[in-house]
Amino acid sequence: MVDVLSKNYSVNDKPCPRGEVWIRGPSVTSGYYKAPELTAQAYKEGGWFATGDIGRWNEDGSLSIIDREKNLIKPPHGEYIS
């Protein structure tokens, strides 16, 4: 998990750290199909995949998804909505 200071989420928040969820490992895809520019944006140093999800580590050790880094969606008709 990494800080998202633009939304005031920090891994140092007490009692529940919050931030963007990054994952890596053999079960994570190696990239976007025929989209090297998207792959380069999403994959960080060390093979970490930036999910865009904002997570919170709960006191019981579980992870909750509480927000999205970017809340805009582009449906098929092409207009962005939040």
C-alpha positions as CSV (number, residue, x, y, z in Angstrom):
1,M,0.0,0.0,0.0
2,V,1.3,3.5,-0.8
3,D,0.3,7.0,0.2
4,V,-2.3,8.9,-1.9
5,L,-1.7,12.4,-0.5
6,S,-4.0,14.1,-3.1
7,K,-6.9,12.3,-1.3
8,N,-5.4,12.5,2.2
9,Y,-4.7,8.8,2.5
10,S,-1.5,7.7,4.2
11,V,0.0,4.4,5.3
12,N,0.8,6.1,8.6
13,D,-2.9,6.8,9.4
14,K,-3.8,5.5,12.9
15,P,-5.4,3.1,13.8
16,C,-6.0,2.0,10.2
17,P,-3.4,2.7,7.5
18,R,-4.9,3.7,4.2
19,G,-3.5,4.1,0.7
20,E,-3.5,2.7,-2.9
21,V,-3.3,-1.1,-3.0
22,W,-0.2,-2.4,-5.0
23,I,0.1,-6.1,-5.7
24,R,2.7,-8.4,-7.2
25,G,3.3,-12.1,-7.7
26,P,2.9,-15.0,-10.1
27,S,-0.9,-14.7,-10.1
28,V,-0.8,-11.1,-11.3
29,T,-1.0,-10.6,-15.1
30,S,2.2,-9.6,-16.9
31,G,0.5,-6.6,-18.6
32,Y,-2.4,-5.3,-20.7
33,Y,-3.0,-7.1,-24.0
34,K,-1.6,-5.2,-26.9
35,A,-1.4,-2.0,-24.7
36,P,2.2,-1.4,-23.7
37,E,1.5,2.2,-22.7
38,L,-1.1,1.2,-20.2
39,T,1.2,-1.6,-18.9
40,A,4.0,1.0,-18.4
41,Q,1.6,3.2,-16.4
42,A,0.2,0.5,-14.2
43,Y,3.4,-1.4,-13.4
44,K,5.9,0.2,-11.0
45,E,9.5,-0.5,-10.1
46,G,10.0,-4.0,-8.7
47,G,7.0,-5.5,-10.6
48,W,4.4,-3.9,-8.4
49,F,0.9,-3.5,-10.1
50,A,-0.9,-0.3,-9.0
51,T,-4.6,-1.3,-8.8
52,G,-6.1,2.1,-8.5
53,D,-8.0,0.9,-5.4
54,I,-7.8,2.7,-2.1
55,G,-7.6,0.2,0.7
56,R,-7.6,0.3,4.5
57,W,-5.9,-2.2,6.8
58,N,-8.5,-2.9,9.5
59,E,-7.5,-3.6,13.1
60,D,-8.3,-7.3,12.6
61,G,-5.7,-7.6,9.8
62,S,-8.2,-7.6,6.9
63,L,-8.1,-5.3,4.0
64,S,-11.2,-3.2,2.9
65,I,-11.5,-1.4,-0.4
66,I,-12.8,2.1,0.5
67,D,-12.3,4.3,-2.6
68,R,-10.7,4.5,-6.1
69,E,-7.8,6.7,-6.9
70,K,-9.6,8.0,-10.0
71,N,-13.4,8.0,-9.7
72,L,-14.1,8.7,-13.4
73,I,-15.5,6.0,-15.6
74,K,-15.7,6.2,-19.4
75,P,-18.8,4.2,-20.7
76,P,-19.1,3.1,-24.3
77,H,-20.8,6.4,-25.4
78,G,-17.6,8.2,-24.5
79,E,-18.5,10.8,-21.8
80,Y,-16.7,10.5,-18.5
81,I,-18.9,10.2,-15.4
82,S,-17.9,10.1,-11.7
